[in-house]
């Protein structure tokens, strides 16, 4: 239960409190678009979910009415709510009750896919399942088709035959557009939940003897609950739990003989209940008043070094105090352009600085703050208080995990690799939190730029990509991160484009395939050579989603047609689909596999057009010889001729494609034909390729067909040759209308 609640809070706030294993497991497994939802997770949801109330307590609640409606086989419920309104949690709560009652045996999320339609054949063949389908938000030239509401009637029939249920998550503005023809009453109003009820269920669920009424009815807490979203309520819940547990721990320490003396010396007696409430309220306001009092004391002015030591300690929490001390000096030098000498005794020392900022120095040399969320509030205070210093601060922040200062080495407190990675995670979380909360790209841009300079083969770059990829699939951050990635995809900076492509290759690309495809299209238009290999890998990953193959193939063909991208993006991405990955892998490459697939689902059926294959093959045939080793062209010809030899049904497609690819007018025709013949001869007998009579016969058959085409072209009237030479292009492949029956 603790893990589930922390996951909900982390989803919005991105606060890294040591990352509990349980939190990570629960949070990530519920985001997996293929794995069933854990029954343990659903049990927790059922226990803590607070149902909406009505004024008439005797009348059934909207939640119970929806639950009763879902008991019937084939039931469909549409939850039309904005994000951050507990719509997913509500769906899980409904399914949790059905699972507990034995109505269903499993709950699975469904991926909408990359097209604008969701045909009935997309439903799995399982029985007694509850399915959760989240509709992708409308974006640019992509939107869920208007026919979705009407197609729900067909989904009902198939669900009923398999005794399954479906809950659809959408947004009010989207549902208004696509709801035409939907079954009556499918989108019933579920009402709203009292923030106090949410808080009470969570508090008692985690600490059964928690004095919930005492806390929730306190005049200092009640206003903090009014009108709050569920995730905001959970933030408050965990602040109350922290204060309650800290007070209990302090009471236990005070009664222990071995800790009583230290407790007395530290001057940290147990807080009264009123002080605990005050701490919660102050934490929610980011301790602004307390921080102002610290920054602007009446007796004297804080030095720049003191202010920066507090800021460095807040950012570098968990690092050795010597490293914090050196980093604070570096930050002061960058902000004030004044050298700070901390290797002598001119500046205040570690002990003085630790006491100045009100921190505690542990036995392991690390600094901690006793006030809840004080460190995050310190960073927020600086950001709001010093707007002109933000750029310099962000540069220091991004470089903090990259380099150790000389002073740190002299202090013999160089942080370990694990410590640097933990620091990098905290830095990344700060940048992400600020980017999302304030709708500003700059913090994340700076992180990506600095860590890209450090090297994409080193550990910080994968961490940056993982941070963005994770944020792109988390509900609280996804809307802004998606728009940011779209903006980055059209910019020319290599670090931004590389980040976009790698995120599109990860969980974001698998979950939001159509969105990823549009961002890759923008990156490809730039044609930067330093991101082409990464783009090629992304194309391979996205090809795994059958629903986007038609659109993806159309983009690749367009890139092959373009003079600016043909020999860069076009060549490499077509190669990604024309060859196996890795090249020595057995089986058919993606394009030939799509041609040979037997009985695919109707909505996902896609066979690459010969015209498109011809365009791609001409791009390969125009490739100049590489500096070393085999060309991609040779590998592709070997692979395709092997397929034609081993699978007779592919022979006609392979031959037609290669024949048309070299059948062009002008001086280019002989060059392409000679290139193809040479590679085909290497296929028959070359290095590490033993001769066989079957291969020789197949090559002769292909060569004879090429000769026939050459003779036929020469016998055509000149006017016909010119008119037909431009007719073999392939139009961009968009989403096809698919029968949802």
C-alpha positions as CSV (number, residue, x, y, z in Angstrom):
1,X,0.0,0.0,0.0
2,X,2.9,2.3,0.8
3,X,4.4,1.6,-2.6
4,X,1.1,2.3,-4.5
5,X,0.6,5.6,-2.7
6,X,4.1,6.7,-3.2
7,X,3.8,5.8,-6.9
8,X,0.8,8.1,-7.2
9,X,2.6,10.9,-5.6
10,X,5.8,10.4,-7.6
11,X,3.7,10.4,-10.8
12,X,2.9,14.1,-10.2
13,X,5.7,15.5,-8.1
14,X,8.7,13.5,-9.3
15,X,10.2,13.6,-5.8
16,X,12.9,11.0,-5.5
17,X,12.9,9.8,-1.9
18,X,15.4,7.1,-2.3
19,X,13.2,5.2,-4.8
20,X,11.7,2.3,-2.9
21,X,11.8,-1.0,-4.7
22,X,8.1,-1.6,-4.1
23,X,7.3,1.8,-5.6
24,X,9.3,1.1,-8.7
25,X,7.8,-2.3,-9.2
26,X,4.2,-1.2,-8.8
27,X,4.6,2.0,-10.8
28,X,6.3,0.4,-13.7
29,X,4.3,-2.7,-13.9
30,X,1.1,-0.7,-14.1
31,X,2.5,1.2,-17.1
32,X,3.4,-1.9,-19.1
33,X,1.0,-2.0,-22.0
34,X,1.2,-5.8,-22.3
35,X,1.5,-7.2,-18.8
36,X,-1.7,-7.9,-16.7
37,X,-2.2,-5.6,-13.7
38,X,-1.0,-7.2,-10.5
39,X,-3.8,-8.6,-8.3
40,X,-2.0,-7.3,-5.3
41,X,-2.0,-3.8,-6.8
42,X,-5.8,-4.1,-7.5
43,X,-6.4,-5.2,-3.9
44,X,-4.8,-2.1,-2.6
45,X,-6.8,0.1,-5.0
46,X,-10.0,-1.6,-3.8
47,X,-9.1,-0.9,-0.2
48,X,-8.2,2.8,-0.5
49,X,-10.5,4.0,-3.2
50,X,-13.0,6.6,-1.9
51,X,-16.3,6.4,-3.8
52,X,-18.2,9.6,-4.8
53,X,-21.0,10.6,-2.4
54,X,-24.5,11.9,-3.0
55,X,-26.5,14.1,-0.8
56,X,-29.0,11.3,-0.4
57,X,-26.9,8.7,1.4
58,X,-29.6,6.0,0.8
59,X,-29.3,6.4,-3.0
60,X,-26.8,4.1,-4.7
61,X,-23.6,5.9,-5.6
62,X,-22.6,6.5,-9.3
63,X,-19.7,4.2,-8.7
64,X,-21.9,1.4,-7.5
65,X,-24.2,1.9,-10.5
66,X,-21.3,1.7,-12.9
67,X,-20.1,-1.4,-11.1
68,X,-23.5,-3.1,-11.5
69,X,-23.6,-2.2,-15.2
70,X,-20.1,-3.8,-15.7
71,X,-21.2,-7.1,-14.2
72,X,-23.0,-8.0,-17.5
73,X,-20.9,-9.8,-20.1
74,X,-19.8,-7.5,-22.9
75,X,-20.2,-4.3,-20.9
76,X,-18.4,-1.1,-22.0
77,X,-17.9,1.9,-19.8
78,X,-16.4,5.2,-21.0
79,X,-14.8,7.4,-18.4
80,X,-14.6,10.9,-19.9
81,X,-12.5,13.0,-17.6
82,X,-9.5,15.3,-17.9
83,X,-6.1,14.1,-16.8
84,X,-5.2,14.2,-13.1
85,X,-8.8,13.4,-12.2
86,X,-8.3,9.8,-10.9
87,X,-9.9,8.3,-14.0
88,X,-7.3,5.5,-14.3
89,X,-7.6,4.8,-10.5
90,X,-11.4,4.7,-10.8
91,X,-11.2,2.2,-13.6
92,X,-8.8,0.0,-11.6
93,X,-11.1,0.3,-8.6
94,X,-14.1,-1.0,-10.7
95,X,-12.1,-3.8,-12.1
96,X,-10.7,-4.7,-8.6
97,X,-14.3,-5.2,-7.3
98,X,-15.1,-7.4,-10.3
99,X,-12.0,-9.4,-9.8
100,X,-12.7,-9.8,-6.1
101,X,-16.2,-11.0,-6.9
102,X,-15.0,-13.6,-9.4
103,X,-16.7,-11.9,-12.4
104,X,-13.4,-11.5,-14.2
105,X,-10.1,-13.4,-13.7
106,X,-7.6,-10.8,-15.1
107,X,-7.2,-7.1,-15.9
108,X,-5.2,-6.0,-18.9
109,X,-4.4,-2.7,-20.4
110,X,-4.9,-2.5,-24.2
111,X,-2.6,-0.5,-26.5
112,X,-4.6,1.6,-28.9
113,X,-2.0,1.2,-31.7
114,X,-0.7,3.5,-34.3
115,X,-3.7,4.0,-36.5
116,X,-6.8,6.2,-36.0
117,X,-9.1,3.2,-35.7
118,X,-9.5,0.5,-33.0
119,X,-11.1,-2.4,-34.9
120,X,-12.7,-5.3,-33.0
121,X,-10.0,-7.7,-34.1
122,X,-7.6,-5.8,-31.9
123,X,-9.3,-7.3,-28.9
124,X,-7.3,-10.3,-27.5
125,X,-8.9,-13.8,-27.5
126,X,-8.9,-14.2,-23.8
127,X,-12.0,-15.0,-21.8
128,X,-13.3,-13.4,-18.5
129,X,-11.0,-10.4,-18.8
130,X,-11.3,-6.8,-17.9
131,X,-9.7,-4.5,-20.5
132,X,-8.6,-0.9,-20.0
133,X,-8.1,1.2,-23.2
134,X,-6.8,4.7,-23.0
135,X,-7.5,6.7,-26.1
136,X,-4.4,8.7,-27.3
137,X,-5.0,12.5,-27.2
138,X,-5.5,14.3,-30.5
139,X,-2.3,15.9,-31.7
140,X,-1.6,17.8,-34.9
141,X,-2.5,15.7,-37.9
142,X,-3.5,12.7,-35.7
143,X,-6.8,12.2,-34.0
144,X,-8.9,9.2,-33.1
145,X,-11.4,8.6,-35.9
146,X,-14.9,10.0,-35.5
147,X,-16.3,6.5,-36.0
148,X,-15.0,5.2,-32.6
149,X,-18.3,5.7,-30.7
150,X,-20.2,3.8,-33.3
151,X,-17.7,1.0,-33.4
152,X,-18.2,0.3,-29.7
153,X,-21.4,-1.6,-30.7
154,X,-19.3,-4.1,-32.5
155,X,-16.8,-4.3,-29.7
156,X,-19.7,-5.1,-27.4
157,X,-20.6,-8.2,-29.5
158,X,-17.1,-9.6,-29.3
159,X,-16.7,-8.9,-25.6
160,X,-20.0,-10.6,-24.9
161,X,-19.0,-13.8,-26.7
162,X,-15.9,-14.0,-24.5
163,X,-17.5,-12.8,-21.3
164,X,-15.2,-9.8,-21.1
165,X,-15.6,-6.1,-20.0
166,X,-14.0,-2.9,-21.4
167,X,-13.4,0.5,-19.8
168,X,-12.3,3.3,-22.1
169,X,-10.5,6.4,-20.9
170,X,-10.9,9.6,-22.9
171,X,-11.2,13.4,-22.4
172,X,-14.4,15.4,-22.5
173,X,-13.5,17.4,-25.6
174,X,-12.4,14.2,-27.4
175,X,-15.5,12.2,-26.4
176,X,-17.8,15.0,-27.7
177,X,-16.2,14.6,-31.1
178,X,-16.1,10.8,-31.3
179,X,-19.2,9.7,-29.3
180,X,-21.7,9.7,-32.2
181,X,-23.4,6.4,-32.5
182,X,-22.1,5.0,-29.1
183,X,-24.4,2.7,-27.1
184,X,-26.8,4.6,-24.8
185,X,-25.5,5.3,-21.3
186,X,-22.0,4.1,-22.0
187,X,-20.5,7.3,-20.6
188,X,-22.3,7.7,-17.4
189,X,-21.3,10.4,-15.0
190,X,-19.4,9.0,-12.0
191,X,-19.4,12.1,-9.9
192,X,-16.5,13.5,-7.8
193,X,-14.9,12.3,-4.7
194,X,-14.4,14.4,-1.5
195,X,-10.7,15.2,-1.0
196,X,-11.3,14.5,2.7
197,X,-12.6,11.0,1.9
198,X,-9.5,10.3,-0.2
199,X,-7.2,11.4,2.5
200,X,-8.9,9.4,5.2
201,X,-8.9,6.2,3.2
202,X,-5.2,6.5,2.4
203,X,-4.2,7.5,5.9
204,X,-6.1,4.6,7.6
205,X,-5.1,2.2,4.9
206,X,-1.4,2.7,5.7
207,X,-1.6,3.4,9.4
208,X,-4.8,1.8,10.8
209,X,-4.6,3.7,14.1
210,X,-3.7,7.0,12.5
211,X,-5.7,9.9,14.2
212,X,-7.3,10.8,10.9
213,X,-10.2,12.9,12.3
214,X,-7.8,14.9,14.5
215,X,-5.6,15.8,11.6
216,X,-8.2,16.2,8.8
217,X,-10.6,18.4,10.9
218,X,-7.8,20.7,12.2
219,X,-8.3,24.3,11.1
220,X,-4.8,24.3,9.7
221,X,-5.4,21.3,7.5
222,X,-9.0,21.6,6.3
223,X,-8.3,24.6,3.9
224,X,-5.4,22.6,2.4
225,X,-7.8,19.9,1.2
226,X,-10.5,22.2,-0.3
227,X,-10.8,21.7,-4.0
228,X,-7.6,19.7,-4.4
229,X,-7.0,17.1,-7.1
230,X,-6.4,13.5,-5.9
231,X,-2.6,13.6,-6.4
232,X,-2.5,16.9,-4.5
233,X,-4.4,15.2,-1.7
234,X,-1.9,12.3,-1.6
235,X,1.0,14.8,-1.3
236,X,-0.7,16.2,1.8
237,X,-1.3,12.6,3.1
238,X,2.4,11.8,2.9
239,X,3.4,15.0,4.6
240,X,1.0,14.1,7.5
241,X,2.4,10.6,7.7
242,X,6.0,11.8,7.7
243,X,5.3,14.2,10.6
244,X,3.3,11.6,12.5
245,X,6.0,8.9,12.2
246,X,8.8,11.4,13.0
247,X,6.9,12.4,16.2
248,X,6.5,8.7,17.1
249,X,10.2,8.0,16.4
250,X,11.3,11.1,18.5
251,X,9.1,9.9,21.4
252,X,10.7,6.4,21.2
253,X,14.2,7.9,21.2
254,X,13.5,10.2,24.1
255,X,12.5,7.2,26.2
256,X,15.6,5.2,25.2
257,X,18.4,5.7,27.7
258,X,21.2,5.4,25.1
259,X,19.6,8.1,22.9
260,X,18.1,10.5,25.5
261,X,21.4,12.3,26.1
262,X,22.0,12.9,22.4
263,X,18.4,14.0,22.0
264,X,18.9,16.6,24.8
265,X,22.3,17.8,23.4
266,X,20.9,18.3,19.9
267,X,18.1,20.4,21.2
268,X,15.5,18.5,19.1
269,X,12.6,17.6,21.5
270,X,9.5,15.9,20.2
271,X,7.3,18.3,18.2
272,X,3.8,19.1,19.6
273,X,0.8,18.3,17.4
274,X,0.4,22.0,16.6
275,X,4.0,22.1,15.4
276,X,3.5,19.0,13.3
277,X,0.5,20.7,11.6
278,X,2.5,23.9,11.1
279,X,5.3,21.9,9.4
280,X,2.8,20.3,7.0
281,X,1.3,23.6,6.1
282,X,4.8,25.2,5.6
283,X,6.0,22.3,3.5
284,X,3.0,22.7,1.2
285,X,3.9,26.4,0.8
286,X,7.6,25.4,0.1
287,X,8.7,26.9,3.4
288,X,8.8,30.3,1.8
289,X,8.4,32.3,5.0
290,X,11.0,30.3,6.8
291,X,13.4,30.5,3.9
292,X,12.9,34.3,3.6
293,X,13.7,34.6,7.3
294,X,16.9,32.6,6.9
295,X,18.0,34.5,3.8
296,X,17.2,37.9,5.2
297,X,18.0,37.8,8.9
298,X,17.5,41.0,10.9
299,X,20.8,40.9,12.7
300,X,23.1,40.6,9.6
301,X,23.2,39.7,5.9
302,X,23.9,36.2,4.7
303,X,27.1,35.9,2.6
304,X,26.9,34.6,-0.9
305,X,28.9,31.6,0.1
306,X,26.4,30.7,2.9
307,X,23.5,31.0,0.4
308,X,25.2,28.8,-2.1
309,X,26.2,26.2,0.5
310,X,22.6,25.9,1.4
311,X,21.6,25.5,-2.3
312,X,24.4,23.0,-3.0
313,X,23.5,21.0,0.1
314,X,19.9,20.9,-1.2
315,X,20.9,19.7,-4.6
316,X,23.7,17.3,-3.6
317,X,21.8,15.7,-0.8
318,X,23.5,12.4,0.1
319,X,26.9,13.5,-1.1
320,X,29.9,13.8,1.3
321,X,30.1,17.2,3.0
322,X,33.5,17.9,1.5
323,X,32.1,17.5,-2.0
324,X,29.2,19.8,-1.1
325,X,31.6,22.3,0.3
326,X,33.7,22.3,-2.9
327,X,30.7,22.5,-5.2
328,X,29.3,25.5,-3.2
329,X,32.6,27.3,-3.8
330,X,32.4,26.5,-7.6
331,X,28.8,27.7,-7.7
332,X,29.8,30.9,-5.9
333,X,32.6,31.5,-8.4
334,X,30.3,31.0,-11.4
335,X,27.5,33.2,-10.0
336,X,29.6,36.0,-8.6
337,X,32.7,35.8,-10.7
338,X,34.7,35.9,-7.5
339,X,37.3,33.2,-6.7
340,X,36.6,31.4,-3.4
341,X,39.5,29.9,-1.6
342,X,38.3,26.9,0.4
343,X,41.6,25.0,0.7
344,X,42.8,27.3,3.5
345,X,41.2,28.8,6.5
346,X,40.1,32.2,5.1
347,X,36.5,31.0,4.4
348,X,34.2,29.5,7.1
349,X,34.7,25.8,7.4
350,X,32.4,22.8,7.0
351,X,31.2,22.8,10.6
352,X,30.4,26.5,10.6
353,X,28.6,26.2,7.2
354,X,26.6,23.2,8.3
355,X,25.4,25.0,11.4
356,X,24.7,28.2,9.4
357,X,22.2,26.3,7.1
358,X,20.6,24.3,10.0
359,X,21.7,20.9,8.7
360,X,22.8,17.8,10.6
361,X,26.1,16.1,9.7
362,X,25.8,12.4,9.9
363,X,28.5,9.9,10.9
364,X,29.1,9.1,7.2
365,X,29.8,12.8,6.5
366,X,26.5,13.5,4.7
367,X,24.1,16.4,5.4
368,X,20.4,16.1,6.2
369,X,17.6,18.5,7.0
370,X,15.0,17.8,9.6
371,X,12.2,19.8,8.1
372,X,10.1,17.8,5.5
373,X,10.9,18.7,1.9
374,X,13.1,21.5,3.0
375,X,15.8,20.7,0.3
376,X,13.2,20.9,-2.5
377,X,11.9,24.2,-1.1
378,X,15.4,25.6,-1.0
379,X,15.9,25.1,-4.7
380,X,12.4,26.5,-5.4
381,X,13.2,29.6,-3.3
382,X,16.4,30.2,-5.2
383,X,14.7,29.8,-8.6
384,X,12.0,32.3,-7.7
385,X,14.3,34.7,-5.9
386,X,17.1,34.9,-8.4
387,X,15.6,34.7,-12.0
388,X,18.7,36.3,-13.6
389,X,21.0,33.5,-12.1
390,X,18.9,30.6,-13.4
391,X,21.0,30.0,-16.6
392,X,24.3,29.9,-14.6
393,X,22.7,27.7,-12.0
394,X,21.5,25.3,-14.6
395,X,24.9,25.0,-16.1
396,X,26.4,24.2,-12.7
397,X,23.6,21.8,-12.0
398,X,24.1,19.9,-15.3
399,X,27.8,19.7,-14.8
400,X,27.6,18.6,-11.1
401,X,27.5,14.8,-11.9
402,X,30.1,15.1,-14.6
403,X,33.2,16.4,-12.9
404,X,34.8,16.3,-9.5
405,X,36.5,19.5,-8.4
406,X,40.1,19.6,-7.3
407,X,39.0,20.6,-3.8
408,X,37.0,17.4,-3.6
409,X,40.1,15.4,-4.4
410,X,42.1,17.2,-1.9
411,X,39.4,16.5,0.7
412,X,39.7,12.8,-0.2
413,X,35.9,12.8,-0.7
414,X,35.6,12.1,-4.4
415,X,32.1,10.7,-5.0
416,X,31.9,7.1,-6.3
417,X,30.4,6.2,-9.7
418,X,27.3,5.1,-7.9
419,X,27.2,8.4,-6.0
420,X,27.5,10.3,-9.3
421,X,24.7,8.3,-10.8
422,X,22.5,9.0,-7.8
423,X,23.4,12.7,-8.1
424,X,22.6,12.6,-11.8
425,X,19.2,11.1,-11.0
426,X,18.4,13.9,-8.5
427,X,19.6,16.6,-11.0
428,X,17.6,15.1,-13.7
429,X,14.5,14.9,-11.5
430,X,14.9,18.5,-10.6
431,X,15.2,19.6,-14.2
432,X,12.2,17.4,-15.2
433,X,10.1,18.7,-12.3
434,X,10.7,22.3,-13.2
435,X,10.2,21.8,-16.9
436,X,6.8,20.2,-16.4
437,X,5.7,22.5,-13.6
438,X,6.6,25.7,-15.3
439,X,6.2,24.6,-18.9
440,X,9.9,25.5,-19.7
441,X,12.2,23.4,-21.8
442,X,15.4,25.1,-20.7
443,X,16.3,22.9,-17.6
444,X,16.0,19.7,-19.6
445,X,17.7,21.2,-22.6
446,X,20.7,22.1,-20.5
447,X,20.9,18.6,-19.0
448,X,20.7,16.9,-22.4
449,X,23.3,19.2,-23.9
450,X,25.9,18.8,-21.1
451,X,25.4,15.1,-20.8
452,X,25.6,14.7,-24.6
453,X,29.0,16.5,-24.5
454,X,30.1,14.0,-21.8
455,X,29.6,11.2,-24.4
456,X,26.7,9.1,-25.5
457,X,28.6,5.9,-24.6
458,X,29.0,7.0,-21.0
459,X,26.5,6.4,-18.2
460,X,25.0,9.9,-18.0
461,X,23.5,9.9,-21.6
462,X,21.5,6.7,-21.1
463,X,20.3,8.1,-17.8
464,X,19.0,11.3,-19.6
465,X,17.2,9.3,-22.2
466,X,15.7,7.0,-19.6
467,X,14.5,10.1,-17.6
468,X,12.8,11.5,-20.7
469,X,11.3,8.2,-21.8
470,X,9.9,7.6,-18.3
471,X,8.4,11.0,-18.2
472,X,6.9,10.6,-21.6
473,X,4.7,7.7,-20.4
474,X,3.7,9.0,-17.0
475,X,0.3,10.7,-16.9
476,X,1.3,13.8,-15.0
477,X,4.3,14.7,-17.2
478,X,3.4,13.1,-20.6
479,X,1.4,16.0,-22.1
480,X,4.2,18.5,-21.7
481,X,7.0,16.1,-22.6
482,X,5.2,15.0,-25.7
483,X,4.9,18.6,-26.9
484,X,8.6,19.3,-26.0
485,X,9.8,16.3,-27.9
486,X,7.7,17.5,-30.9
487,X,9.5,20.9,-30.7
488,X,12.9,19.3,-30.3
489,X,12.4,17.1,-33.4
490,X,12.3,20.1,-35.6
491,X,15.4,21.7,-34.2
492,X,18.8,21.2,-35.7
493,X,20.9,20.6,-32.5
494,X,22.3,17.0,-32.6
495,X,21.8,16.4,-28.8
496,X,18.1,17.3,-29.0
497,X,17.5,15.2,-32.1
498,X,19.5,12.2,-30.7
499,X,17.4,12.4,-27.5
500,X,14.1,12.5,-29.5
501,X,15.1,9.5,-31.6
502,X,16.2,7.4,-28.6
503,X,13.1,8.2,-26.7
504,X,11.0,7.2,-29.7
505,X,12.9,3.8,-29.6
506,X,12.0,3.2,-26.0
507,X,8.8,2.8,-24.0
508,X,7.3,6.0,-25.4
509,X,7.7,4.6,-29.0
510,X,6.0,1.4,-28.0
511,X,3.2,3.0,-26.2
512,X,2.6,6.1,-28.4
513,X,3.8,4.7,-31.7
514,X,1.9,7.1,-34.0
515,X,3.3,10.1,-32.0
516,X,6.8,8.7,-32.1
517,X,6.5,8.2,-35.9
518,X,5.6,11.9,-36.5
519,X,8.6,13.0,-34.4
520,X,11.0,10.7,-36.3
521,X,9.6,12.2,-39.5
522,X,10.7,15.7,-38.4
523,X,14.1,14.4,-37.3
524,X,14.6,12.7,-40.6
525,X,13.8,15.9,-42.5
526,X,16.9,17.4,-41.0
527,X,19.0,14.6,-42.4
528,X,21.8,14.9,-39.7
529,X,24.4,12.2,-40.2
530,X,25.1,12.0,-36.4
531,X,21.6,10.7,-35.7
532,X,21.1,8.4,-38.7
533,X,22.2,5.2,-37.0
534,X,19.9,5.9,-34.0
535,X,17.0,6.7,-36.4
536,X,17.6,3.4,-38.2
537,X,17.2,1.5,-34.9
538,X,14.0,3.5,-34.1
539,X,12.5,2.4,-37.5
540,X,13.2,-1.2,-36.6
541,X,11.5,-0.8,-33.2
542,X,8.4,0.9,-34.6
543,X,8.0,-1.6,-37.3
544,X,7.2,-4.1,-34.6
545,X,3.8,-2.3,-34.2
546,X,1.8,-3.7,-37.2
547,X,-0.6,-0.8,-37.0
548,X,1.9,1.8,-38.2
549,X,3.7,-0.2,-40.9
550,X,1.8,1.3,-43.7
551,X,2.5,4.9,-42.5
552,X,6.1,4.1,-41.6
553,X,6.9,2.5,-45.0
554,X,5.4,5.5,-46.7
555,X,7.7,7.8,-44.7
556,X,10.8,5.7,-45.6
557,X,9.8,5.7,-49.3
558,X,9.5,9.5,-49.1
559,X,12.9,9.8,-47.5
560,X,14.3,7.7,-50.4
561,X,12.7,9.9,-53.0
562,X,14.0,13.2,-51.5
563,X,17.2,14.5,-53.0
564,X,18.3,15.9,-49.6
565,X,17.7,12.7,-47.6
566,X,17.9,9.9,-50.2
567,X,21.5,8.8,-49.5
568,X,21.4,9.5,-45.8
569,X,18.1,8.9,-43.9
570,X,16.4,7.2,-46.8
571,X,19.2,4.7,-47.5
572,X,19.8,3.8,-43.9
573,X,16.1,3.4,-42.9
574,X,15.2,1.4,-45.9
575,X,18.2,-0.8,-45.2
576,X,16.9,-1.3,-41.7
577,X,13.8,-2.9,-43.1
578,X,15.4,-4.7,-46.0
579,X,18.1,-6.4,-43.9
580,X,18.0,-8.5,-40.7
581,X,19.2,-7.0,-37.4
582,X,21.8,-8.1,-36.7
583,X,22.9,-8.9,-40.3
584,X,23.8,-12.5,-39.5
585,X,20.4,-13.2,-38.0
586,X,18.4,-16.0,-39.6
587,X,15.0,-15.6,-41.0
588,X,13.4,-13.1,-43.4
589,X,14.1,-9.3,-43.0
590,X,11.1,-7.2,-42.0
591,X,9.9,-6.2,-45.5
592,X,10.0,-9.8,-46.9
593,X,8.4,-11.1,-43.7
594,X,5.5,-8.7,-44.1
595,X,5.0,-10.0,-47.7
596,X,5.1,-13.6,-46.6
597,X,2.9,-13.4,-43.5
598,X,0.0,-15.8,-43.5
599,X,-3.6,-14.7,-42.5
600,X,-2.7,-11.6,-40.6
601,X,-5.5,-9.7,-38.8
602,X,-7.4,-7.6,-41.2
603,X,-6.7,-4.2,-39.6
604,X,-3.0,-4.9,-39.4
605,X,-2.6,-6.5,-42.9
606,X,0.0,-4.6,-44.8
607,X,2.1,-5.7,-47.8
608,X,4.7,-3.3,-49.0
609,X,3.9,-2.1,-52.5
610,X,6.3,-3.0,-55.3
611,X,6.5,0.7,-56.3
612,X,7.7,1.5,-52.8
613,X,10.2,-1.3,-52.7
614,X,11.5,-0.2,-56.1
615,X,12.1,3.3,-54.8
616,X,14.0,2.0,-51.8
617,X,16.1,-0.4,-53.9
618,X,17.1,2.3,-56.3
619,X,18.4,4.2,-53.3
620,X,20.5,1.2,-52.4
621,X,21.7,0.6,-55.9
622,X,23.0,4.2,-56.1
623,X,25.1,3.7,-53.0
624,X,28.8,4.2,-53.6
625,X,31.2,1.5,-52.4
626,X,32.0,1.9,-48.7
627,X,35.5,2.5,-47.4
628,X,35.8,-1.0,-46.0
629,X,33.9,-4.2,-46.1
630,X,30.7,-5.1,-47.8
631,X,28.2,-2.5,-48.8
632,X,24.6,-2.6,-47.4
633,X,23.6,-3.2,-51.0
634,X,25.5,-6.4,-51.3
635,X,24.1,-7.7,-48.0
636,X,20.6,-6.8,-49.1
637,X,20.9,-8.5,-52.5
638,X,22.4,-11.7,-50.8
639,X,19.5,-11.7,-48.3
640,X,16.8,-11.2,-50.9
641,X,18.2,-13.7,-53.4
642,X,18.5,-16.2,-50.6
643,X,14.8,-15.7,-49.8
644,X,13.9,-16.1,-53.5
645,X,15.8,-19.4,-53.7
646,X,14.5,-20.8,-50.4
647,X,10.8,-19.6,-50.6
648,X,9.3,-19.9,-54.1
649,X,6.4,-17.7,-53.3
650,X,8.8,-14.7,-52.7
651,X,10.6,-15.2,-56.0
652,X,8.2,-13.1,-58.1
653,X,8.2,-10.2,-55.7
654,X,12.0,-10.2,-55.4
655,X,12.5,-10.4,-59.2
656,X,9.8,-7.8,-60.0
657,X,11.3,-5.4,-57.5
658,X,14.9,-5.7,-58.7
659,X,13.9,-5.6,-62.4
660,X,11.9,-2.4,-62.0
661,X,14.6,-0.8,-59.8
662,X,17.2,-0.9,-62.6
663,X,14.7,-0.3,-65.5
664,X,15.3,3.4,-65.8
665,X,16.1,5.6,-68.8
666,X,19.2,7.5,-69.6
667,X,22.8,6.9,-68.5
668,X,21.8,5.7,-65.0
669,X,20.1,2.5,-66.3
670,X,23.3,0.7,-67.4
671,X,25.0,1.6,-64.2
672,X,22.2,0.3,-62.0
673,X,22.0,-2.9,-64.1
674,X,25.7,-3.5,-63.9
675,X,25.7,-2.9,-60.1
676,X,22.9,-5.5,-59.7
677,X,24.6,-8.1,-61.9
678,X,27.9,-7.7,-60.1
679,X,26.3,-8.2,-56.7
680,X,24.3,-11.1,-57.9
681,X,27.5,-12.8,-59.2
682,X,29.1,-12.2,-55.7
683,X,26.0,-13.9,-54.3
684,X,26.6,-17.0,-56.5
685,X,30.2,-17.3,-55.5
686,X,32.2,-14.9,-53.4
687,X,34.1,-14.7,-50.2
688,X,32.7,-17.2,-47.7
689,X,29.9,-17.9,-50.1
690,X,30.3,-21.4,-51.7
691,X,29.1,-22.0,-55.3
692,X,26.0,-24.0,-55.9
693,X,24.2,-24.8,-59.2
694,X,20.8,-23.7,-57.8
695,X,22.2,-20.2,-57.2
696,X,23.8,-20.1,-60.6
697,X,20.5,-21.0,-62.3
698,X,18.6,-18.3,-60.3
699,X,21.1,-15.7,-61.2
700,X,20.9,-16.6,-64.9
701,X,17.1,-16.4,-64.7
702,X,17.3,-12.9,-63.2
703,X,19.9,-11.8,-65.8
704,X,17.7,-13.1,-68.6
705,X,14.8,-11.1,-67.4
706,X,17.0,-8.0,-67.1
707,X,18.0,-8.5,-70.7
708,X,14.3,-8.8,-71.8
709,X,13.5,-5.6,-70.0
710,X,16.4,-3.8,-71.7
711,X,15.3,-5.0,-75.1
712,X,11.7,-4.0,-74.4
713,X,12.7,-0.5,-73.3
714,X,14.8,0.0,-76.4
715,X,11.9,-1.0,-78.6
716,X,9.5,1.5,-77.0
717,X,8.9,4.9,-78.6
718,X,11.0,7.7,-77.1
719,X,7.9,9.6,-76.0
720,X,6.6,6.6,-74.1
721,X,9.9,6.0,-72.4
722,X,9.9,9.6,-71.0
723,X,6.2,9.4,-69.9
724,X,6.6,6.1,-68.1
725,X,9.9,6.9,-66.4
726,X,8.2,9.1,-63.7
727,X,5.2,6.9,-63.1
728,X,6.7,4.4,-60.7
729,X,6.8,6.6,-57.6
730,X,5.1,5.6,-54.5
731,X,2.7,7.9,-52.7
732,X,3.1,8.5,-49.0
733,X,1.3,5.8,-47.1
734,X,-1.3,7.2,-44.6
735,X,-3.7,5.3,-42.4
736,X,-6.0,3.2,-44.4
737,X,-9.8,2.9,-43.7
738,X,-10.2,-0.5,-42.1
739,X,-13.4,-2.4,-41.7
740,X,-13.9,-2.8,-37.9
741,X,-16.4,-5.7,-38.3
